[in-house]
Structures are given as C-alpha cells and as structure tokens.
Amino acid sequence: MQYVTRIIDQEIDRKMQAFNAVNITGPKGCGKTRTARERCKTIIEFQDEERRDGYISVAETAPTLFFQNEKPILFDEWQDAPRIWGAVRKDCDDHPEATGEYYLTGSTSKQIETHHTGTGRISEITMYPMTLWETGESNGSISLLSLFDDASYIIDGKKSSISLQDLFYAAARGGWPRCLAIKNNEAKLEIARDYYRQIYLKDISAIDGVKRNPEWGRALLWSYARNMATLAKKKSIYADVKAEYAVTDVTLGSYIDVLERLYVIKDIDAWTPQIRSKTAIRAAKKHIFIDPSIGLAALGLSPKYFINDLDLFGHVFENMVLRDLLVYAQAHDAKLLHYSDDNGLEADAVYQLSDGRYALIEIKTGSNAIPGAEKSLLKFKTVIQEHNKKALENTEHPGVVYREPSLLIIICANAPMAYTTSNGVKIIPIGCLKD
C-alpha cells in the first residue's frame, strides 16, 4: 500500500535536524513503524521470526555492530533487545555532530525501564491515530494555523461534502492506518473492535508483566466510554465498576495509569486563569479516548446506532475533534486545554500556541446549536475584557491582565459551509478542517 503522508512527518523531519535519534511512541497500530520505515535505509525488526534469534544475539553481545549498516537505521520493537537503547544513546554522545541516523519504534504494550533516559540524545515524539484530514473525510480547505497567522485568510464559502452518517462511520472505524488497506467497510470496523479486546485481555498485563483482571479492565473501559468527552469525576467512574465488582479505588487508579501508558485514554487539562476572583474554576480533566472508535467498541455500538441517539454522538464527535486537535497541537507546538466554571462559562477546547495566542473553540454536532455556541463564546470574550478593564482601574497597582482570544471558533459536524458571523466567530465544518 502506498504511504499516506502524515502530519507528524514534518515534525519528525524537524527533530531529526537537531537530534541523531528519535523514539516514536504512541498507541498500537497508529502507523509508527511504517512512518519510520519511509525514512530508513536499514530496517532491523526484532520480531522478524527468520532473523530474530540472530538479531537478539548481536544486540545482547555487540549491539554496535548494527551501526555498520547503511544509515538511517530503524530498530523496530527495540524493547525486545533493550541494550539497543543504551548503545544508541552512547553513539549519540560519541558523535554529537551527527543527526538523523537512528529511529526507534516499539509496542506500547511492552515497556522497558532503561538505565539512561536518553534525554538530550534521543528525542521522543508521540504519534496519534489519523485525523479526518489524513483519512480523507476532511477536504482540508481550512487551515487552523492559517487562521492564526493570516488576518486576511478567508474561510467563507468553503464547503464540506461529508454527511452526518459519514461521521458516524468515521468515528466507529477510527483513524487506524490498517483500515486504508481494507476495501470492505464492515471489515474496517473490526480493527477497532479487535484493538479494544486486545487491550483488556492482553495489553493491560503485558505492559509490565503484572497480572491484571481483564473483566475489571473491560468494565473500566465501558465506564470511560459512557463518560467520553465529559468532566466526570473519577469516583463516578469507579462507582460504575464497583457496582459489579469488588475492587478498590487504588486498584482502579492503577488500571487507569496503565491505560494512559498504553495510549488508550487521555485527559485534557483545564485552562485555569482566574478571570473572576469569586468564581470557582472546574479544574477537572476532560476524559477522552485516544481514538473514539475504542470507546464505541467498548459500548458495543455500530455507526447505525447514532441515527436514533444524536445526544451520545455529540460526545463522540467532540472526542473525535479533540483527537484531531491533539495532532494539530503537536504539529504547531501548541497546547490543547478546556475551560469550565461554576457560572456556566465554558469552552470545549482552548487551543493555545506557544507564543500565547489562543482560540476558544466550541464543538457542536448540529447547525441549530451554532447560535447558542456563538453566544457562549462572545460572553467568554466579554468576561475577559471586563476583567482586564477592572484590573487596570488602579494604575498604580494594576491587576493581572489576560490576553484576549485571537479566535472564536465553532467546529460543526453538519454545517455545509464555512462562514464568519457578524460578530467575527468562525464557523468551520469538520469536513473542511486541517492543521
């Protein structure tokens, strides 16, 4: 299958101009090995059954012999030969002028403690499942970064051809590269379902060799799926599992830690400026799956289910958009956060660049929700402006002033066309968005 260019490619190329080695991490099946192979002239695969014994023998006795091969060199599944890490790290020390010679990839379900972290020598980058732009559902006619960088950038009139039913399917299929090689649409759905089963049956124990109860893992994934893209408290998630099984909070906490290390679930942190001194900010994290397809597999739902449950799809759609924004944020050296306070002020996402500029983003399924979302974003901006005005009233001892948002954005599932409202809010169909 022809290689599909990924957004992460540019970041890897940028890192490899500064470092001699990169370790590509991320969820199983997201395309780490294939992306690295595209750059390497020598491939050392420690799970190649025909060569495995020979490779392992060399790695354990004289790993530097591998470095005599033509570079760049890929060490795939390097955890099977952990001495490779130290050898690569030392070679980076010995040749500080060299760049772009080594790539390491491995399974997230098998983590090895190394004697040296590789900090400053081996750069690490996380790869996520494919975005809708990478899988082709989005036509990529609107660039998020261009919205920040070009004041004259026009989005009005850009059209999306993706239907709501298409998004139902895309969410259940997920952003797994393997799906691109499968022709049958129903068969593509099996990739996420199998991944889900492997997580609780094998991976939660294989990651560190600790035997864990697969049924507890399954129940925990189900509860997380029920609370997808919400600020549900951990005790509520624990209660779901404990209603069926006798298990402690400490144990469930350790299972969550494992699922995070496996890149199955991820928490989005809260943006916490104290805009209103007497308002309590909800600093709870927003729970998402690294890909919504895992959550749907945990719930046992097919794409057709959402025809009669758009409310649930709203959470699934938000998870899918946040997945894409995570990919874009990494490419832009940005942070993805969220905001919610006790007075009802909220933003589904706060997309903050490294220079401090940020966008407040609402994520909505239906076009009918756009007016309410716009009102919420404008209120948010007004609160910041009023806070700043009050902070500057005392010229001798001014208070903290917060930067106003550079962009107000509503990402919509079924909006047929992008446009800018009279208040300057950008309405963007998900079928148009790219990095």
N, C-alpha and C positions, 0 to 999 in steps of 0.2 A: 504494500500500500504506500502511495506517495506521502511523504511527510507533510503535515499541515503546520505551517508556521505558527508558533505560539507567541503570545505577548511577552512571556518570560525570556524569549530568545535574546531580545535586546539587552535585558538586564544581565543575563549570563555573559554576553559579549563584553559588556561594560566592566563587569567584575574581573573578567579574565585579562583585561588590560592592566589590572592592578595586582592581581594575585596569580600565583603559579598553580594553585589547585582550588577546586570548588567542590563542595559536598552538596548534592541536590537532595533535599528532603521533601517530604510531602506524603499524602495518602497513597496507599497501594493502588496501582492501576491508573494513575493520573498522567503517565507518559514520561516519567523521569528518565528511564533508560533510553527510550527512543530519541528523546531530545539530545541527550549526551552523545549517543552514537553518531548523530549527524555531524558532530564536530571532531570526532576522533579517528585516527589512522590505525590505532591498535585497540582491540577490544579483548579484555580479559574477563571472561564470565565464569565466576566461581561455581555457578550451578550448571555449567555445561557438563553433562554426565560423561562424555567421552574424554574430557580433559581435566575434569575436576580434581582427581587424585594427584595428577602432576602439578597442577596449579597450586593446590594446597601445600604440597611438599616443598615447592620453591618458596612459597610465601612464609612457611614456618622456618626454613633454614637460611635462605639467602634472598629476601624479597627485593633487594636492589637489582637483581638480575633482570627483573621485569623492565627496569628503566632503560635497558639497552635497546628496547623495541622503539619503532618509529613513534614519535610523539605528534599530537597529544594522545595520551593513553587513558582509556576508560577502565576502571576497576568496578565491575558490576557485582552487586551482592558482596561488597567488601567485608561485611560483618562475619562472613564465613571464614575469612582469613584476617583477623583483627590486627596482625602485625603490619599489614599494609599501611594502616593509618600512621603509625609511628615512622615507618620508612618514608612515606610521602612527606610527612611533616619535617623530617630531618633533611631530606633532599631540598625542600623549600628553603631551609635555613642555610644549607651549603651553597645554594645558587640564588641569592637574593635578587639578582638581576633578571632571572628568568620569569616568564609569565605564560599562562595558558597551557601548561603541559599536562596537567592531571585532572581527571574528573572521577568523582566517587558517587556511586548510587547504591541504594540498598533498600531492603524491605523494612517498613516501619514496624512490622510485627516481630522484628528481632533486633533489639537494641543492645549495644555492647558498650561497657564502660572502658574508655581508653585512658592510658596513663597521662597523656597530654591532650589538652582540648583542641589544639590546632589554631588557637586564637592568633590572629595576625599572620598566619601562614596559609591555613585552609579556610577560605571563605565559605559561608553557608547560605544557601538560598532555598526558600520554600516554594514548591510548585503546587498549584491547586488544580482541581478539575477544570475543564474547558469552560469558557464563558459562552454566552449565546452568540457573541460576535465570532468566536473561534469555531463554533459548531455550525454556523451559517444561519441560525434563526434570525439574528440581527443583521441588517444590511450595512451597519457601520457608518451611516451617513452623518452622524453627530458625534463629534469627539469631545469627551468630557474635559480633557486638558485644554483643548482649544477654547472652550467656554471661559476658562480661567485666564488664558493668556492673550486672547484677541477680543478686544472690546467691540470690534466690528463684525465678529463672527455671527452669521445669520443661520438660525435653525428653522425659521418659519417656512412651512410648506414641505418640509422633509416628511416623506410618507413611509409608513410601516405596512408590510403586507402580511405580517404574522397574525393569526387569529387566536382567540382565546383557547380554542381546542388545541391548537398547535402548542400553546404554552402549557396546557395540561400535560401533553405528551412529553414535552421537553423537560419538565420538572420530574416526571416519573422515570424518564430514561437517564437523566443526569448528564454530566459533562465528561463522561468516560471515553477516552480516545478509542478504545476497543470497539465501541458502537459504530464508528465510522467505517469499519471493515465488514459490518454485518448488513445485509440487504433487507432482511425481513424485519419490519418494525416491531412486531410482537417479540421476536427473538432478542432485540436490543434491550427490552425491558428486563430480561433475565440477568444482565450484567450486574445491575444494582442489587437485585434480589439475592444473587449468589454472594456478592460482596457483603451484604448485610448478614447472611447466615455465617459466613466465614469469620466475621468479627466476633460474634458471641460464642461460636462453637470452638474456634481455634485461636484467633489472634490475641484475645484478651489474656490468654495463658502463655502463648508462645513469646510474647514480647519480652518477658523477663524470667520465664520458666516457673512462675508461681501458678499453681493450680487454682483456677477460679471457677465458680459455679456458672455454667452457661445460662441457666434459667434466670439467675439474678441479672446477668448481663442483658439478656433479652428483655426482661421487664423494665430495666433502666432505659434502654433504647426506646422502648414503647412510650414510656413516660416523657422522655425528651421530645419524642415526635409529637405527642399531644400538646406540648408547650413550645413548639417550634416558633422562633422569632418572637418570643414573649419575655417579660421580665419576671417570670415565675420564680419564686423563692426555692432554694434547694430543699427546704423542709417539705414543700408541697410535692416536689418530685420524689423525694424519699418516701413520702406517705403513700404514693401510688404503689411503690414496690413492697413496702411493709404491710400493705393491706392484704398481700397474697403470700409473702414470705417472711420468716423470722430472721431478719438481718439488721445489723446495727448501722447507725449513721456513719460511723468511722469506716466500716467496710464499704458502704456505698460511695463514700467520698474517695476511697482508694480506687474503686472501679471507674469513677468519673475521671480521675487522674490518668488512668490507663487509656481511656477512650480519647482523651485530649492528646496524649502522647502518640496515639495511633492516627491522629488527624481525622478523627471521625466527627467529633463535636468541637465547637469553638464558642467562646464567649466574647461578645462585643462590649468593650468597656464604655462607661458613661463619660460624657463630656461634662466637666464639673465646674464651670465658672459660677461664682456666687452672684448672679445677676440681681437677685432680690435677697437682701440680707435676712429677711424673716421667712423666706421660703425654703422648705426642705427639698433638696435635690434628691431624686431617687437614683442613688449610685449603683443600683442593682445592675448586673450584667445582663445583656440580651443573649439568649441561648439560640444558637443556630447549628445546623449540620454543615459540615464542610461541603456537602452537596445535598440538596433536598431529597434526591432520589433515595438516599439511605433512610431518611425519616419515613418516606412513603412506603418503602419496603417493610419497615418496622410496623407500620399501621396496616399493612396488607391491602393497600389501595391501588387501584388501576386508574389510568387517566380519565376513564368514563365516570368515575365516582363524582368528580367535581362538577358535572353537569347539574347536579342537584345540591351541591354544597359549595357555593362560592365563598361563603364565610371562611371555611377552612382553607380554601385555596388562597385567600388573602394572606394568610400566614405563610403558606408555602411559597407564594410569589415573592413575598418580602425576603424570605430566606434565599431564594434564587437570585434576587437582585443584589443582596448583601454579599453573596458568593462572588458575583461578578465584580462588585465594587472592591472586594478584598484583593482581587487580581490586579485591578487598575491601581489601587492604592500602593501596592508593592512596586509596580512599574513607575509610579510617579513619586516614590519616596514620601508617601502621604500616610495619614492615619485615618482609620475608619472607626467612628465612635457613634454614640446615640445620646439623646437627651430626653429627660422626663422629670417634671417636678410636681409637687403636690397641688399646684394651682392649675394643672392641666396643660401647661406649656410643654410642648414636646416636638421632637424631630426624629423621624425613623432612623435617619443617618446624619451624621456630621462628618463631612469629608474635608479633612484639614491637610493642606500642603505644608511642607517643611518650612516655608517662609512665613507661615502664619495665616495666609489666606484660607478661607474655608467656605464651603457651601452647606446650607441647611437643606435637607432632602426629605421629602415625603414620598412614600411608596404606596400606590393605590392600584387596585385591580380595575375598577370601573371609572369611566369618564364622569359619571354622575357624582363621584366623590371629589372631583377636582376643585369646585368652588369652596368646599369646606376646608380642603387641604391648603388652598391658597390663603384663606382667611387665617388659618393657624400659623402659617409661615410669616405672614405680614405682622401678625400680633407679636411673634417672636422677635422680629426685627425692631418693632416699635418699643418693646420692653428694653432691648439693648440700648436703643437711642435715648430713652428716658433715663435709664440707669446712668449713662455717660453724662447726660446733661446735669443730673443731680450731683454726680461725682465731681464735676468741675465748678460747682457753685462756690465752693470755698477755694479761692485762688491761691491762698497761702498754703493750705494743706489739702490739695485735691485728692479725691479718692481714686480707686482703681478704675481705669477706663478700658472697656473691652472693644476689640476690633469688631466692626460691623461685618456681616456676611458679605462675601463677594458675589455670591449667587444664591438665589432661591429657586429650587428645582422640585418639580413633581414628576416622578417616573411612573408612568401609567402602563398597565397591561394592554388595554384595548383601545387606547386613543389612536385613531387612524392617521393623525397628522401632528407634527410638532408645531408649536406656536409660542409666542410670548404674550402674556396677558398685558393689559393696560397698566398694571402695577409692576411690570418687569419680571414676573415669575415665569420661568422656563418650563413649559410642558413638553416632556420628552417621552415618546413611546419607547418601550423597552426594545422594540424591534428596530430601532434606529441607533441605539447607543453602542459606542465602543470606547476604548481608553483615550 
